[in-house]
Amino acid sequence: MGEIKKLGNVQFGEVVATALKERWSGVLTIENPEFTEYVSFQGGSIAGFSSAERKKLIGEILMAGGHISQEDLNKAIAQQKQQGGRVGDILCQMNLITRQRLEEVLALHQMSVLAQCLSARDSELTFEPGISLDSKA
């Protein structure tokens, strides 16, 4: 782990260009009064996204999109409490959603986080080398 870089109020695109050039690995935090977004970098490439305020559990995302019912989610959560695991995987194992649909929904959610990052104005950016998105959850 290295020292946290306070980047200030710069555009996301500029940061991505620098991250690629300098081969950053770690998490970029984009904070503004309306949201906080996290972007994971590995070797200079974007490896993933997460959102603090809009961080929904996969079950909530699937329900909001009409892919599963509250009853389906309750069954999956009950099984998760008994056996552990991830709710998305459990929903697939229970044949309540296909793996393809789960991956599509996750991809769409990540694209919405990316769109938020790209449109960010008046945001403070910081980069924490050597950490993962899991540490921001």
MDTraj code that builds the backbone (N, CA, C; nanometers):
import mdtraj as md
import numpy as np

residues = "MET GLY GLU ILE LYS LYS LEU GLY ASN VAL GLN PHE GLY GLU VAL VAL ALA THR ALA LEU LYS GLU ARG TRP SER GLY VAL LEU THR ILE GLU ASN PRO GLU PHE THR GLU TYR VAL SER PHE GLN GLY GLY SER ILE ALA GLY PHE SER SER ALA GLU ARG LYS LYS LEU ILE GLY GLU ILE LEU MET ALA GLY GLY HIS ILE SER GLN GLU ASP LEU ASN LYS ALA ILE ALA GLN GLN LYS GLN GLN GLY GLY ARG VAL GLY ASP ILE LEU CYS GLN MET ASN LEU ILE THR ARG GLN ARG LEU GLU GLU VAL LEU ALA LEU HIS GLN MET SER VAL LEU ALA GLN CYS LEU SER ALA ARG ASP SER GLU LEU THR PHE GLU PRO GLY ILE SER LEU ASP SER LYS ALA".split()
xyz = np.array([
    [0.0841, -0.1185, 0.0000],
    [0.0000, 0.0000, 0.0000],
    [0.0875, 0.1233, 0.0000],
    [0.0412, 0.2215, -0.0716],
    [0.1151, 0.3465, -0.0790],
    [0.0371, 0.4592, -0.0155],
    [0.0871, 0.5774, -0.0376],
    [0.0259, 0.6969, 0.0187],
    [-0.0979, 0.7378, -0.0610],
    [-0.2015, 0.7833, 0.0084],
    [-0.3246, 0.8291, -0.0559],
    [-0.2930, 0.9546, -0.1374],
    [-0.3380, 0.9553, -0.2628],
    [-0.3181, 1.0708, -0.3503],
    [-0.4457, 1.1535, -0.3510],
    [-0.4372, 1.2764, -0.3057],
    [-0.5502, 1.3684, -0.3131],
    [-0.5408, 1.4405, -0.4470],
    [-0.6343, 1.4084, -0.5351],
    [-0.6286, 1.4603, -0.6718],
    [-0.7059, 1.5895, -0.6892],
    [-0.7933, 1.6202, -0.5938],
    [-0.8707, 1.7436, -0.6012],
    [-0.9837, 1.7348, -0.7003],
    [-1.0184, 1.8486, -0.7573],
    [-1.1329, 1.8604, -0.8473],
    [-1.0844, 1.8490, -0.9917],
    [-1.0648, 1.7242, -1.0366],
    [-1.0215, 1.6986, -1.1733],
    [-1.1257, 1.6125, -1.2432],
    [-1.1203, 1.6088, -1.3740],
    [-1.2145, 1.5287, -1.4517],
    [-1.1749, 1.3809, -1.4477],
    [-1.2762, 1.2958, -1.4450],
    [-1.2557, 1.1519, -1.4396],
    [-1.1677, 1.1035, -1.5554],
    [-1.1909, 1.1545, -1.6751],
    [-1.1131, 1.1130, -1.7918],
    [-0.9644, 1.1399, -1.7759],
    [-0.9297, 1.2522, -1.7157],
    [-0.7893, 1.2849, -1.6909],
    [-0.7267, 1.1838, -1.5956],
    [-0.8027, 1.1460, -1.4938],
    [-0.7527, 1.0498, -1.3952],
    [-0.7314, 0.9134, -1.4603],
    [-0.8253, 0.8720, -1.5441],
    [-0.8119, 0.7428, -1.6119],
    [-0.6867, 0.7418, -1.6992],
    [-0.6610, 0.8498, -1.7693],
    [-0.5414, 0.8586, -1.8536],
    [-0.4141, 0.8468, -1.7688],
    [-0.4118, 0.9147, -1.6552],
    [-0.2959, 0.9074, -1.5657],
    [-0.2815, 0.7671, -1.5074],
    [-0.3940, 0.7076, -1.4676],
    [-0.3913, 0.5724, -1.4108],
    [-0.3336, 0.4725, -1.5104],
    [-0.3720, 0.4853, -1.6364],
    [-0.3213, 0.3963, -1.7400],
    [-0.1713, 0.4159, -1.7601],
    [-0.1313, 0.5412, -1.7694],
    [0.0106, 0.5738, -1.7919],
    [0.0980, 0.5252, -1.6760],
    [0.0488, 0.5452, -1.5527],
    [0.1282, 0.5101, -1.4341],
    [0.0966, 0.3705, -1.3802],
    [0.0062, 0.2984, -1.4478],
    [-0.0309, 0.1610, -1.4125],
    [-0.0787, 0.1483, -1.2669],
    [-0.1742, 0.2317, -1.2304],
    [-0.2273, 0.2316, -1.0947],
    [-0.2999, 0.1014, -1.0621],
    [-0.2894, 0.0612, -0.9366],
    [-0.3707, -0.0463, -0.8797],
    [-0.4196, 0.0040, -0.7451],
    [-0.5496, 0.0046, -0.7273],
    [-0.6093, 0.0558, -0.6046],
    [-0.7484, 0.1083, -0.6340],
    [-0.7978, 0.1960, -0.5475],
    [-0.9345, 0.2462, -0.5608],
    [-0.9364, 0.3992, -0.5665],
    [-1.0048, 0.4487, -0.6684],
    [-1.0300, 0.5914, -0.6837],
    [-1.1660, 0.6216, -0.6206],
    [-1.1704, 0.7220, -0.5347],
    [-1.2966, 0.7653, -0.4749],
    [-1.3360, 0.8982, -0.5365],
    [-1.4601, 0.9055, -0.5837],
    [-1.5154, 1.0279, -0.6419],
    [-1.6258, 1.0743, -0.5483],
    [-1.6014, 1.1853, -0.4789],
    [-1.6999, 1.2358, -0.3826],
    [-1.7517, 1.3709, -0.4274],
    [-1.8827, 1.3838, -0.4250],
    [-1.9425, 1.5142, -0.4429],
    [-2.0651, 1.5208, -0.3533],
    [-2.1312, 1.6355, -0.3425],
    [-2.2421, 1.6469, -0.2472],
    [-2.3577, 1.5494, -0.2719],
    [-2.3693, 1.4978, -0.3935],
    [-2.4830, 1.4113, -0.4263],
    [-2.4524, 1.2626, -0.4204],
    [-2.3267, 1.2226, -0.4319],
    [-2.2946, 1.0801, -0.4362],
    [-2.1475, 1.0569, -0.4054],
    [-2.1162, 0.9316, -0.3796],
    [-1.9784, 0.8853, -0.3700],
    [-1.9678, 0.7594, -0.4542],
    [-1.8727, 0.7587, -0.5472],
    [-1.8505, 0.6442, -0.6355],
    [-1.7080, 0.5949, -0.6147],
    [-1.6886, 0.4650, -0.6364],
    [-1.5563, 0.4040, -0.6248],
    [-1.5227, 0.3334, -0.7550],
    [-1.3988, 0.3503, -0.8009],
    [-1.3519, 0.2853, -0.9230],
    [-1.2242, 0.2095, -0.8881],
    [-1.2249, 0.0810, -0.9162],
    [-1.1097, -0.0035, -0.8903],
    [-1.0208, -0.0076, -1.0143],
    [-0.8898, 0.0053, -0.9936],
    [-0.7918, -0.0052, -1.1013],
    [-0.6976, -0.1209, -1.0715],
    [-0.6592, -0.1929, -1.1775],
    [-0.5579, -0.2981, -1.1686],
    [-0.4605, -0.2760, -1.2833],
    [-0.3374, -0.2475, -1.2516],
    [-0.2354, -0.2280, -1.3545],
    [-0.2688, -0.1185, -1.4543],
    [-0.3442, -0.0179, -1.4091],
    [-0.3790, 0.0951, -1.4939],
    [-0.5136, 0.0828, -1.5630],
    [-0.5736, -0.0357, -1.5595],
    [-0.7034, -0.0562, -1.6241],
    [-0.8152, -0.0560, -1.5201],
    [-0.9338, -0.0114, -1.5616],
    [-1.0492, -0.0145, -1.4726],
    [-1.0906, -0.1593, -1.4518],
    [-1.0999, -0.1993, -1.3256],
    [-1.1327, -0.3384, -1.2920],
    [-1.2738, -0.3524, -1.2357],
    [-1.3355, -0.2423, -1.1922],
    [-1.4698, -0.2517, -1.1369],
    [-1.5162, -0.1200, -1.0802],
    [-1.6453, -0.1174, -1.0446],
    [-1.7080, 0.0030, -0.9920],
    [-1.7941, -0.0328, -0.8726],
    [-1.8147, 0.0639, -0.7889],
    [-1.9092, 0.0491, -0.6790],
    [-1.9604, 0.1881, -0.6449],
    [-2.0716, 0.1908, -0.5747],
    [-2.1332, 0.3171, -0.5388],
    [-2.1721, 0.3133, -0.3924],
    [-2.1395, 0.4159, -0.3185],
    [-2.1732, 0.4187, -0.1764],
    [-2.3230, 0.4408, -0.1555],
    [-2.3745, 0.5516, -0.2049],
    [-2.5143, 0.5847, -0.1819],
    [-2.6093, 0.4951, -0.2596],
    [-2.5711, 0.4584, -0.3809],
    [-2.6597, 0.3789, -0.4645],
    [-2.6247, 0.2315, -0.4580],
    [-2.5437, 0.1963, -0.3590],
    [-2.5035, 0.0570, -0.3474],
    [-2.6224, -0.0251, -0.3003],
    [-2.6829, -0.0911, -0.3929],
    [-2.7974, -0.1754, -0.3611],
    [-2.7498, -0.3197, -0.3577],
    [-2.8177, -0.3960, -0.2801],
    [-2.7918, -0.5384, -0.2805],
    [-2.8489, -0.5960, -0.4099],
    [-2.7865, -0.7024, -0.4593],
    [-2.8286, -0.7584, -0.5873],
    [-2.9765, -0.7965, -0.5860],
    [-3.0260, -0.8450, -0.4742],
    [-3.1674, -0.8801, -0.4661],
    [-3.2577, -0.7602, -0.4895],
    [-3.2191, -0.6449, -0.4343],
    [-3.2976, -0.5224, -0.4537],
    [-3.2946, -0.4794, -0.6005],
    [-3.1801, -0.4925, -0.6637],
    [-3.1661, -0.4545, -0.8045],
    [-3.2527, -0.5459, -0.8910],
    [-3.2480, -0.6757, -0.8635],
    [-3.3266, -0.7713, -0.9409],
    [-3.4764, -0.7509, -0.9207],
    [-3.5164, -0.7207, -0.7980],
    [-3.6585, -0.6947, -0.7714],
    [-3.7039, -0.5675, -0.8416],
    [-3.6230, -0.4624, -0.8340],
    [-3.6589, -0.3346, -0.8963],
    [-3.6769, -0.3507, -1.0469],
    [-3.6008, -0.4412, -1.1074],
    [-3.6110, -0.4655, -1.2502],
    [-3.7183, -0.5664, -1.2874],
    [-3.7887, -0.6191, -1.1872],
    [-3.8951, -0.7155, -1.2134],
    [-3.8449, -0.8550, -1.2470],
    [-3.7200, -0.8858, -1.2139],
    [-3.6623, -1.0157, -1.2471],
    [-3.6964, -1.1233, -1.1443],
    [-3.7164, -1.0816, -1.0189],
    [-3.7552, -1.1746, -0.9122],
    [-3.8611, -1.1069, -0.8258],
    [-3.9290, -1.1868, -0.7459],
    [-4.0293, -1.1330, -0.6535],
    [-3.9699, -1.1217, -0.5132],
    [-4.0407, -1.0547, -0.4254],
    [-3.9978, -1.0457, -0.2855],
    [-3.9916, -1.1860, -0.2252],
    [-4.0869, -1.2703, -0.2623],
    [-4.0880, -1.4081, -0.2119],
    [-3.9628, -1.4839, -0.2573],
    [-3.9239, -1.4662, -0.3833],
    [-3.8011, -1.5291, -0.4342],
    [-3.6806, -1.4831, -0.3537],
    [-3.6728, -1.3531, -0.3312],
    [-3.5598, -1.2975, -0.2560],
    [-3.5591, -1.3508, -0.1134],
    [-3.6755, -1.3576, -0.0506],
    [-3.6837, -1.4100, 0.0861],
    [-3.6339, -1.5537, 0.0937],
    [-3.6696, -1.6365, -0.0047],
    [-3.6231, -1.7758, -0.0086],
    [-3.4710, -1.7812, -0.0193],
    [-3.4162, -1.6978, -0.1077],
    [-3.2709, -1.6975, -0.1278],
    [-3.1981, -1.6496, -0.0027],
    [-3.2520, -1.5481, 0.0623],
    [-3.1887, -1.4964, 0.1851],
    [-3.1948, -1.6013, 0.2955],
    [-3.3064, -1.6732, 0.3050],
    [-3.3191, -1.7789, 0.4062],
    [-3.2135, -1.8872, 0.3827],
    [-3.1945, -1.9243, 0.2562],
    [-3.0928, -2.0251, 0.2247],
    [-2.9535, -1.9711, 0.2526],
    [-2.9308, -1.8425, 0.2230],
    [-2.8005, -1.7811, 0.2499],
    [-2.7687, -1.7848, 0.3990],
    [-2.8680, -1.7590, 0.4823],
    [-2.8472, -1.7610, 0.6277],
    [-2.8111, -1.9003, 0.6769],
    [-2.8672, -2.0016, 0.6129],
    [-2.8400, -2.1399, 0.6540],
    [-2.7068, -2.1912, 0.6017],
    [-2.6777, -2.1612, 0.4744],
    [-2.5638, -2.2246, 0.4089],
    [-2.4534, -2.1288, 0.3669],
    [-2.4786, -1.9988, 0.3798],
    [-2.3797, -1.9022, 0.3338],
    [-2.3871, -1.8852, 0.1828],
    [-2.2982, -1.8102, 0.1276],
    [-2.2933, -1.7880, -0.0165],
    [-2.3476, -1.6520, -0.0548],
    [-2.3485, -1.6281, -0.1832],
    [-2.3941, -1.4997, -0.2379],
    [-2.5369, -1.5141, -0.2894],
    [-2.6175, -1.4137, -0.2639],
    [-2.7584, -1.4195, -0.3004],
    [-2.7773, -1.4425, -0.4501],
    [-2.6999, -1.3755, -0.5333],
    [-2.7121, -1.3946, -0.6776],
    [-2.6870, -1.5391, -0.7174],
    [-2.5822, -1.5988, -0.6603],
    [-2.5517, -1.7395, -0.6898],
    [-2.6645, -1.8305, -0.6421],
    [-2.7174, -1.8025, -0.5255],
    [-2.8263, -1.8834, -0.4699],
    [-2.9502, -1.8739, -0.5578],
    [-2.9829, -1.7534, -0.6039],
    [-3.0979, -1.7367, -0.6929],
    [-3.0814, -1.8201, -0.8200],
    [-2.9594, -1.8257, -0.8716],
    [-2.9329, -1.9076, -0.9901],
    [-2.9456, -2.0564, -0.9573],
    [-2.8898, -2.0985, -0.8456],
    [-2.8979, -2.2391, -0.8050],
    [-3.0432, -2.2828, -0.7845],
    [-3.1258, -2.1910, -0.7370],
    [-3.2674, -2.2208, -0.7137],
    [-3.3505, -2.2070, -0.8414],
    [-3.2838, -2.1777, -0.9535],
    [-3.3502, -2.1579, -1.0836],
    [-3.4548, -2.0472, -1.0806],
    [-3.4298, -1.9443, -0.9999],
    [-3.5198, -1.8296, -0.9933],
    [-3.4773, -1.7202, -1.0907],
    [-3.3527, -1.7311, -1.1384],
    [-3.2998, -1.6401, -1.2402],
    [-3.1868, -1.7136, -1.3109],
    [-3.1653, -1.6822, -1.4369],
    [-3.0545, -1.7460, -1.5091],
    [-2.9243, -1.6729, -1.4780],
    [-2.8162, -1.7442, -1.4931],
    [-2.6834, -1.6828, -1.4738],
    [-2.6652, -1.5689, -1.5730],
    [-2.7105, -1.5880, -1.6963],
    [-2.6975, -1.4838, -1.7978],
    [-2.7723, -1.3577, -1.7560],
    [-2.8942, -1.3727, -1.7069],
    [-2.9721, -1.2547, -1.6649],
    [-2.9033, -1.1860, -1.5474],
    [-2.8534, -1.2623, -1.4520],
    [-2.7825, -1.2048, -1.3372],
    [-2.6636, -1.1223, -1.3856],
    [-2.5853, -1.1765, -1.4762],
    [-2.4680, -1.1056, -1.5273],
    [-2.5080, -0.9806, -1.6058],
    [-2.6174, -0.9893, -1.6814],
    [-2.6661, -0.8718, -1.7552],
    [-2.7065, -0.7600, -1.6600],
    [-2.7785, -0.7953, -1.5546],
    [-2.8241, -0.6961, -1.4574],
    [-2.7046, -0.6326, -1.3868],
    [-2.6067, -0.7132, -1.3497],
    [-2.4863, -0.6589, -1.2852],
    [-2.4110, -0.5661, -1.3798],
    [-2.4013, -0.6040, -1.5066],
    [-2.3319, -0.5202, -1.6052],
    [-2.4032, -0.3863, -1.6231],
    [-2.5361, -0.3886, -1.6299],
    [-2.6121, -0.2640, -1.6426],
    [-2.5929, -0.1744, -1.5209],
    [-2.5892, -0.2353, -1.4035],
    [-2.5680, -0.1573, -1.2808],
    [-2.4297, -0.0921, -1.2840],
    [-2.3292, -0.1671, -1.3261],
    [-2.1943, -0.1102, -1.3328],
    [-2.1866, 0.0003, -1.4369],
    [-2.2581, -0.0144, -1.5481],
    [-2.2585, 0.0914, -1.6495],
    [-2.3229, 0.2185, -1.5946],
    [-2.4243, 0.2055, -1.5098],
    [-2.4857, 0.3253, -1.4524],
    [-2.3892, 0.3953, -1.3572],
    [-2.3101, 0.3178, -1.2848],
    [-2.2089, 0.3776, -1.1970],
    [-2.1026, 0.4474, -1.2823],
    [-2.0599, 0.3845, -1.3928],
    [-1.9622, 0.4472, -1.4817],
    [-2.0167, 0.5780, -1.5379],
    [-2.1425, 0.5778, -1.5785],
    [-2.2032, 0.7005, -1.6321],
    [-2.2008, 0.8107, -1.5272],
    [-2.2267, 0.7752, -1.4025],
    [-2.2211, 0.8735, -1.2936],
    [-2.0795, 0.9290, -1.2798],
    [-1.9790, 0.8408, -1.2894],
    [-1.8393, 0.8846, -1.2793],
    [-1.8030, 0.9802, -1.3928],
    [-1.8444, 0.9455, -1.5137],
    [-1.8098, 1.0268, -1.6303],
    [-1.8762, 1.1637, -1.6269],
    [-1.9930, 1.1721, -1.5660],
    [-2.0650, 1.2994, -1.5637],
    [-2.0388, 1.3797, -1.4365],
    [-1.9512, 1.3305, -1.3514],
    [-1.9247, 1.3961, -1.2226],
    [-1.8672, 1.5365, -1.2424],
    [-1.9263, 1.6315, -1.1762],
    [-1.8779, 1.7699, -1.1747],
    [-1.8615, 1.8111, -1.0285],
    [-1.7707, 1.9029, -1.0026],
    [-1.7485, 1.9531, -0.8674],
    [-1.7266, 1.8397, -0.7678],
    [-1.6435, 1.7454, -0.8066],
    [-1.6151, 1.6303, -0.7218],
    [-1.4708, 1.6340, -0.6743],
    [-1.4497, 1.5808, -0.5562],
    [-1.3148, 1.5638, -0.5029],
    [-1.2738, 1.4195, -0.5270],
    [-1.1563, 1.3999, -0.5861],
    [-1.1087, 1.2664, -0.6161],
    [-0.9858, 1.2339, -0.5321],
    [-0.9840, 1.1123, -0.4814],
    [-0.8665, 1.0619, -0.4097],
    [-0.8391, 0.9207, -0.4590],
    [-0.7129, 0.8814, -0.4562],
    [-0.6744, 0.7473, -0.4977],
    [-0.5985, 0.6799, -0.3855],
    [-0.6428, 0.5584, -0.3519],
    [-0.5775, 0.4794, -0.2471],
    [-0.5134, 0.3572, -0.3122],
    [-0.3819, 0.3582, -0.3257],
    [-0.3148, 0.2456, -0.3897],
    [-0.3190, 0.1197, -0.3028],
    [-0.3212, 0.0061, -0.3710],
    [-0.3056, -0.1215, -0.3022],
    [-0.4278, -0.1730, -0.2281],
    [-0.5448, -0.1116, -0.2467],
    [-0.6635, -0.1633, -0.1804],
    [-0.7643, -0.2108, -0.2858],
    [-0.8693, -0.2797, -0.2397],
    [-0.9712, -0.3291, -0.3324],
    [-1.1054, -0.2670, -0.2999],
    [-1.2018, -0.2868, -0.3893],
    [-1.3372, -0.2353, -0.3665],
    [-1.3986, -0.2952, -0.2402],
    [-1.3622, -0.4174, -0.2082],
    [-1.4175, -0.4828, -0.0886],
    [-1.3905, -0.4018, 0.0374],
    [-1.2788, -0.3325, 0.0409],
    [-1.2454, -0.2529, 0.1591],
    [-1.3323, -0.1275, 0.1695],
    [-1.4034, -0.0941, 0.0607],
    [-1.4905, 0.0231, 0.0591],
    [-1.6355, -0.0143, 0.0867],
    [-1.6642, -0.1427, 0.0952],
    [-1.8039, -0.1879, 0.1134],
    [-1.8529, -0.1613, 0.2532],
])
top = md.Topology()
chain = top.add_chain()
for i, resn in enumerate(residues, 1):
    res = top.add_residue(resn, chain, resSeq=i)
    for name in ("N", "CA", "C"):
        top.add_atom(name, md.element.get_by_symbol(name[0]), res)
traj = md.Trajectory(xyz[None], top)
